[in-house]
């Protein structure tokens, strides 16, 4: 019932796959990527305009790069940064920088001024972090402290070395569970590679009409083997509670490797299948190309694109995209067992393995067949079901892309609004705390803390209206002034205020001043704790909630690409071959009836042609059934399960994390209330 002739489809000229159908696989997988916007380089849908955010003078790592230049960075700088950036993102938070500076035993007022000088953003880059440590070292040595002084020392390749007690570095005060992050880099154990073709399935199908197998240049161990095994698409779907058994792949950035013009960015791929292995982007492209040729009728996510001169944000987004790609295919019920994928995840030198191995790109329909029971299980209205899904896939991509972009903007707005201050104090506040003064300005100098200088440091307590919010709160509350960077700066300023008011004019025995000072110390402690929790929650949403949303979007993009491949590759030449068989049969009968000289050789020639065409027809009909079985499997098992189960899992995880965060915030403020309840009035 599935062998009825189908209308031929017009295809452009391209390479052939051996079945008379133009091949989609010869195209460059990155020639036209839909991922192209300034926020997330993996999208194509128009996004709603963000609410206007006022621009303020800010510092940037590019500005401070001229300060550090090509100076040799002392090891303590690198050690301190790695301590607070163990996930290798290239940046850290203002709160983490403040914790490092507190190990230098500098006054809180000095730490506050250093933090304000090097960064006005909620995150601190590596270069800004180094400048802050250089300023701290100058303060410790009692020298003239200024940005110009650091620039001069860097030019002389004599960056000062601060005294830091990193062993006593306090950890984050957040009390809820850690977010999922890639494992830190580990040493890679060398292993020898195998020269065998990992394409482990037999190569040639059995058909109703016997014909000699036709090779396509496959590697050793794959030729001349007939196949009689059924495919693995039978059954009711995935195992019970399959979502609890998902394999997880981590992708980390190892950094630039190679020499001169052959420089490339290397990634470390970590899985449960073996030791971590280094991979470059071109090897991800090779894997994608191999899988899409072998499994053209399976759901395969797209690869993130390349870009000339990428910045750190683009590289981080691409790392996440590569991780989503690998996590999708290792949990696909069919592709997860592919031999090349197994080698990609375990072979230390993938490039050397490729040079010594011949790999078959043959379509899986050539080595698998669908038995009669499986064929009868394919619904007769499969085309209607596919057309129904096809009709809404574009809208699904658009809506999920918009959800991803809005969610990412909400997360970023939490940090972006860290520099937002009331209009009444903006003019007086910004120059001192949120701008990196020019090198010629005397305001860049940091002198020893004095009561008069420390007392002039304003606070931002009036700028913290709400201290707990949800990721979805951004849809209704455009002002999220509770960003963790503001709270961290507020903590530093309050500690500086305590230092200024350490002694009362009435003497050391003033109980009123002592009680108020202790209350301010407790307030600063709990402000810092809440800042740490906000930082932790923001990173959790970036690495769990947002990635889950993008995974859902990637699923529908993969579905759209599957329909494109289906339209291009599912056609066959059965009708043309049947006409040719009929014509050759008539010629054969005429030759037999004529009985001319040498008719036996001519008859044998047409007999071979007829048998060859009949074998091709049988293979094409088997492939037609297999393609339908694949589409039914991807629709029923892969798409239907993933689009529902995984989003339910993500929403439940988000709700649980928000509840944990809210409970921790309430517990923090309740503890603060208990500690400040006895602050004296007189």
N, C-alpha and C positions, 0 to 999 in steps of 0.2 A: 504493500500500500504506500510505501515511501519511494518507490522507484518510478513514479510517473514523471514524464519529461517536464522540464522546467524551462521557461524562456531564457534564452542567452542574454547576457548583460554586456553592454559596451564597456570595454576597458581600453585604456591607453596603452601604448607600446611600452613594454617593459620585459624583464626577463621572465622565462617560463618556469613553472614548477614541475614540468614533466607530465602534467595532466591536461595540457592545453589551456591553462588558466594563467592569466598574468599574475605575477607575484608582487605582493605588497611588501615582501621582506627586503627587497633590494633598496628600499628607500632609507634615507638617513633618519634614524629615530629622533634626532634632535633638530631636524631641519625646520620644523614648525612647531614650536612648543607653545602650549596655551598658557604657560606660566609666565606672565609678564606684567608685573606692577611694582611700584616702588616699595610697597609694604612687605609683601610676600612674593618672591619671584616664581611662584607656582600658581598663578591664576590668570584668567582672561576675562572674567565677568566684570562689568562695571560695578563700581562700589559707590555707596552713598557718600556724599560730601561730608567730611568731618566737621564738627562744630569749630568755629574760629577759636584759635588759641593764641593769646597775645604773645608776641616774641619779645624776649629779653636778652640782654647781652649775656652770652655764655662762653665758656671756655670749650676747647676741643682738643682732642689728642693730637690733631694735626698741628695746632698752634704750639703745643708743648713739645712736639717732636723736634722743633728747631731749638728747644732748650737743651734737650738731651743730645741730639745730633748723633754722631757716631762714637760717642764716648763709651769706654768700657764700663759695663754695669757691674758693680761689686756683687759678689755671691749672696750677701745678706739681702740685697734687693730682690733677687730672684727667689731666694728661699722664702722670704716673707710673702711675696705675691703668690707663690705656689700654695702656701699654707691656706690662703683665703680663696684661692681659685683652683681647687682640686679637680674641678670638672673641665678645666682647660678651655674656658670660654673667651679668654682674653680680656676680661673685665671683672670687676667686683663691685660691691655696694659701698656707699658712703659709710654705712654702719660698720662694715668689715674694716675699712681703712681706719676708722676711729678706734676700733679695738686694737689694731696693730700699733697705732701711735701711742695708745695708753701704756703699752709695755715699755715705752722709752722713758717713763717717769717724768714726762713734761707736764706742766700745769694744764688744766683743762682749757683755760683761755687761749693758750698757745696752740693747742690741738685744734680748737675751734677756728682760729685764724688760718692755720695751715690748710685745713679741709676746705674752707671757703675760698682760699686763693687758688687751689689746684683744680677745683671742679665745681660747677654750678648745676650739674646734672645729678639725677638720682643714682647713676652708675659711674664708676671710676675706671678709666682705661688703664692699661699697663703703664703707659708713659706718665700719666697723671699720678699714678701710684708712686713711681720712681721719683718724680719731682717732690712729692710730699715727704718721702724718706730723706731726700737730700736736704730739704728745709729743716727737718727735724734734727739731722746731724749737725747743721750749722748752729741751731739753737743750743744743742748740747755742748758744742765747742766754744760758745760765747762769741762767735764771730758775727760780723755784719750779715744779717739774714735778709735776703731778697731774691726775687726771681732772677735779676741780673747777675747776682753772685753765683747762683747755680749754673746759669748759662756760661759764665766765664770759666768756672771750674770744669764744666763739661767740655768746653773748647780746649782746655789744657789737659783733658783726659785724666782729671783728678777728682772725680765725684767723691764727696765725703762719705764716710762709713758711719752710720748711726749705731748706737748701742741699744739693742732690742733684746728683750727677754721673751723670745717666741715660745719657749717651753711653757710659760705661764699664760699664753694667749687664751683668753676666755672664749669658749664656744658660744654658738648662738643659744639664746634663752628660749627658743621655741620649744613647745612641749608636745606637739603632735607629730605623727609619723613622717619619716623622710619621704621626699618625692623621688620618683624613678629617674635616675640619671645613668649615663653610660659608665661602665666600670673604668677605673683608672688604667692607664697603659701598663701592660705586664710584659715580661720578657718572653720572647718567642723561641720555642725549642725547635731547632732545625730538624727537618725530616726529609727523607728522600721521596721523590715523586714517582708515580707509576706511569708507564708508557702505554698502558692499555686504554682503549676507548671507553670513557665512562658511560657512553650511551648503552645502557645495559640490556635494553629490550631487543628481542630478535628483529630482524630487519624486513623480512619479506612475508606477506600474508599468504594464506592458502585460499584458493578460490575454487569455484565450481569447475572452472576450466583450467587445466594444468598448463603452465607456461614457464619457461626458464626465467629466473630472476634477473632483473636489470639493475646493475650497481650504479651508484651515483658518487663514487669516490669516497666511500666511508672508510673509517680507520680499520685497523686489524681487529679481528674478533667479531666483526659485525657482518661480514659478507657471507652469502650463500646459506644462511640459516633460515629455514621456514618457520612460520609462527602458527601455532594452533591454539594459543591461550586466549582467553577472553579478556576484555579490558576490565578495569577496576571501577566501573561506573555503576555497577548494580547495587541494590540495597535501598534503604529508605532515606539515606542521607548521612550525616556526620554522626560520630559516636555520641553517646549520652554525656552531657556536660563537657562538650568538646572545648568550650571557652576556658575551662580550667587547665587545659593541657596545651596551651599555646606556647610555642617555642619563641624565645626572645633573642634578637640579635642586636648588639650594640655596635655603633660606628663612632669612632673617635678620630680627631684630626691629629696626625703625627707631625705635620709640618712639611716644609719644603725639603725635597731631596733631589739628587742629581747635581750636575755641574753646568755652569754657564748657560748655554742656550737650551740645554736639555733638563731644565729645572721643572719639577712638577710637584703637586701637592699630594701627599700620601695619607691614606686613611688606615686605621686599624679596625679590623672586623673581628669581633669577639662573639663566640657562640659556644653552646654546650657540646659541640661535636669535636672540639679539639682546642689546641692552643690558639691565641690570637694571631692573625695573619695580616701583613700589610697589603694594601690594595690601592691602586691609582684609579682615577676616574675612567680612563680608557678601558680598564678591565671590567668595570661595571657595565660600560657600553657593550663590550664583547659578550658578557653574560646575558644582557637583555636581548641582544641580536640573536644569540643562539637559542634562547628560550622561545622567542616569538616565532622563530622559524620552525621549531619542533612542536610548539603548542599554539598554532595560530587561532584555534577556536577555544582558547581558555582565557579567563580573565587575567590580564597582566597589567600592573600599574606602569605608568610612564616614568621615565627617569627625569630628575631635575636637570635643567640645562647648564651649559657652560657660559661663561661671560669673560670678556677680555678685561683685565684689570679689576678683578672682583675685590670688594671690600670685606671686612671681617663679618659684617651682618649677612652678606650674601653667602659667604662660605659656611656660616653656621646654619643658615636656612637650607643650603644644599646638603649639608651633613644630615640634617633631620630628614630631608627627602629621601636620601639614600637609605637611611635606616628604615623608613616606612616601606620602601620598595622591598628590601630584604625580608622584613618581618611579614609582608604580605605573601611572598612566594614560598617562604619556608613553612607557612601554615596553610598553603593551598593543598587540598587532599590529593591532587595528582602531581603537581610540579615539585612538591617537597621531596620526592624520591628521585629526582633527576640526578644523573651522575655528574654532569658538569657543575651543577649547583653544589654538590657535596665536595667536589674538588676545590671550587671557589672558596668555600668556607674553611677548608682545612689545609690546603697546599701552601707551604711557605713561599715558594716562588712560582706564582701563577704564570708569569711570562715564560720561564724556562719550561714549565710543563706544556704549555701550548706549542713551543718549538719542537718538542719531541713526541707530540701526539697528533694523530689525524682524527679529526672530530667529524662525526656525521651530523648534518643539519636536516636529515630527512624528517618529514612530517610524521607525527605519531600514528596517523591513520594507516601508514604503510606497514606498520609492525604490530598493530592491534586490530582486533575485529570485535564486532558486537554480535553476541549470540541471539538466538531467536527469542528467548525470554526477555532479554533486555530490549530488543527491538519492539516487542509487543508492549513494553512498558512506556514507550514514548507516546505521548498523547497525540491524537489525530489533529487537534487544533493547536499544535505547537506554533505554527506561523502566526495565528491570531494572538497567542500569548506574547510572542516576541514583538509583534507590532504594537501591542499595548504598552509594553515596557519601553520600546523604542520611542514611542510618541511622547513620553514624559521625561526621558533621560536628560534632555537639554535643560528643562526647567529644574530638575533636581540638581544638576551641576551648578546652575546659576544660584539657586537658593543656598546650597551648602557652601558655595564660595563666598556668598555674602555673609553667612553666619560666621565663617572662619575669619573674614576680614574684620567684622564688627567685634568679635571676641578678642582678636589680637589688638585692635585699637583700644578696647576697654582696658586690657592689661597694660598697654603702653601708656594710656592716659593716667593710670595710677602713678606712674613714674614721671610722666611729663608735667603733671600738675604739681609736682614737688616744688617747683620754682615759682608757683603762683602765690602772690602775696596781696594783701588788701591795697586798694588804690591810695589810701591815705599815707601809707608808709612805704610805698613802692619806690618813690624817688629817693628817699633817704636810705632805704634798705639795700637796694640793688647794688650800688657802687661798692659797698663795703663787703657784701657777702656773696654776690652772685655774678661777679665779673672778674676776669683775670686782668689786672691793670697792665697797661703797656709798660715795656721795660724801662722807659724813661720816667715813669711816674714814681715819686717817692713813696706812694702808698703801698708799694709792694714790699716794703721792708717790714720785718717783724722784730720788734724789740722785746726786751724782757717784760713780762707781765707786771703791770702796776695797777694799783687800785683805780686810778683815773682812767687808764686805757681799757681795763676790763669792764669797768662800769658803763662805758660807752657802747658796749656790745648789746644791740637790741635783741629781744626775744621774739618768738613767733607763736606764743601760746594762744593768741587770739585767732591764729590761722589754722587751728585744729578743731574743726567743728564736729566731725563724725569720725570715729575711730574703728568702725567695723562696717564693711560693705561686701556686697556680692558681686561676682563677675557680671551678673545680669543687671546690677544696679546702674550700670553705665547707660542703659537705655532710658532711664527716667531721671537720673541725677547726674547732670553734666559736670558738676563741681565736686571732684573727689580730692579734697585738700588734705586727706589723711595719708599721703604717700610716705613711704618709710624714710626717704631721704630727709624730708622736713623734720620728722620726729628725731632722727639721729642728730641733725644740727641743733634741734631744740634741746636735746640731752646735753650736748657739748656746751651750749650757752648757759644752761641752768647750772651745770657743774662749775663753769667759770664764775657765775654769779655767787655761788657758795664760797668759792675761794676769795672773792673780793670782800664778802661780808663775814670773813672768818672771825674777826674780832669786832666787838661792839665798843662804841666810844665810852660806854659806862664801865668797861672792864671785862675780864674773862668770866666773871660769875653771873653774867646776864642770862637768866633762864629763858626769858622771852625770845631773845635772838637765837639762843642755842636750840630751842624747840622748833623755831621756824626754819633754821638751817637744816635740821635733821629732816623736817618735812619735805624741804626742797630736794634733799639727797634721795629720799624715798621716791619722790615724784620722778626725778631723773632716772632712777633705776627702772621703774615700771614703764616709763616712756621708752627707754632703750629696749626693754623686753618686748614691748608692743611693736617697736620698729623691726626687731628681728623676726617677729611672727609675720608682719606684713611682707617683709622681704621673702620669707620662706613660702608664704602663700602665693605670692606673685610668681615665684619660680616654679611652684607646683603646677599652677595653671598653665604656664608655658610648656612644661615638659609632660604633662599628663592630659589635662582637659583639652588644650588647644591641639595637641598632636592627635588625640582621638577624633576631634572634629575634622581635622585635615585627612585623617585616614578614611573617614566616611566620604569626604569629597573625592579622594583618590579612587575609591571604589567605583563611583559613578563615571569618572573619567575613563577608567579602565573598561567599563561597560560600553561607553560610547566608542572607544577604540575597537572593542570586540565586534561591534556591529559593522564598523568600517571594514575590518578584515573579513568578516562573514560575507559582506556584499561583494568584495573583490575576489575572494578565493573559493567560495563554496560552489561556484559553477563548474560544469564539466562538459565533455564533448560526446556524451552518450548518443545523442541524436545523430550527430555527424558520423560517428563510428558505425552506427546501425545502418545508415544509408550506404556507407562504403562496404560493409559486409554484404548487404543485399546486392550491390552492384558487382562485387567480386564473385559472389555465388552464381549470378547469372552468367558471368564470363566463364566460370569454371564449368558450368553445365554445357555451355556452347562448345568449349574446347573438348569436353568428353564426347559430345555427339559428333563433332567434326572428324575426330580421329586422324588429324593431319600428322605429318612426320614430326617427331619430337614432341608430341602432345603430352607425353607423360611428364617431361621436365617442366613444361608450361603449367600443367595442372598442379604439380607439386609446389611450384612457386606461388600460385594463387591460394593453395591450401594453407601454406605457411602464413600468408598475409591475413587470411580469414581467421586462423587460430590466434594470431597475434592481436587482431582487433577484438576478437571475442574475449581474450584475456584482459585487454584494456577495459572493455565494457564491464566485465565482472568486477575488476578492481575499482572502477569509477562508481559502480552501484554500491559496492561495499563502503567506499569512502563517503558516498552520499548519506548512507544510514549512519555511519560513524559521526559525521559532522552534526547531524540532527541529534544524535545521542549526546555529543559534547555540549551543544547549545542547551539541551534540556538539563543536563547535569549542572552547568554553570548557573542556569536560571534557578533551578529548584534547590540545589545543595549549597553552592557558594554564595550567590547573590542574596537569596532569600534569608539565609542564616546570618550572614555577616551584616547586612544592612539593618537587621532588627536586633539581633543578640548583642552585637558589639556596641551599638549606640545605647542600648539599655544599660549595659555594663558601665559605659562612660558616664551616663547621667547619674547612676547610683553612686559611682565613685566621687563625682563632683559634689553631690549632695552630702555624702559622708564627710568629705574634706572640708566643706563649708561649715558643717555642724561642728567638727572638731576645732576649726579655727575660731568659730564664734564662742564655743565653750571655753577655749583657752583665753580668749580676749576678756570674757566676762570674769573668769577666775582671776586674771591679772588685775583688772580694775577693782574687783572685790578685795583682793589682798592689799592693793594700794589704799583703798578706803579704810581698811582696818588700821593701817600704819599711820595714816595722816589724821585719823579721827581725833587724836589727842593733841593736835597742834594748838599751842596756846594763843589766846586773844590778848591777854594782858599779863 
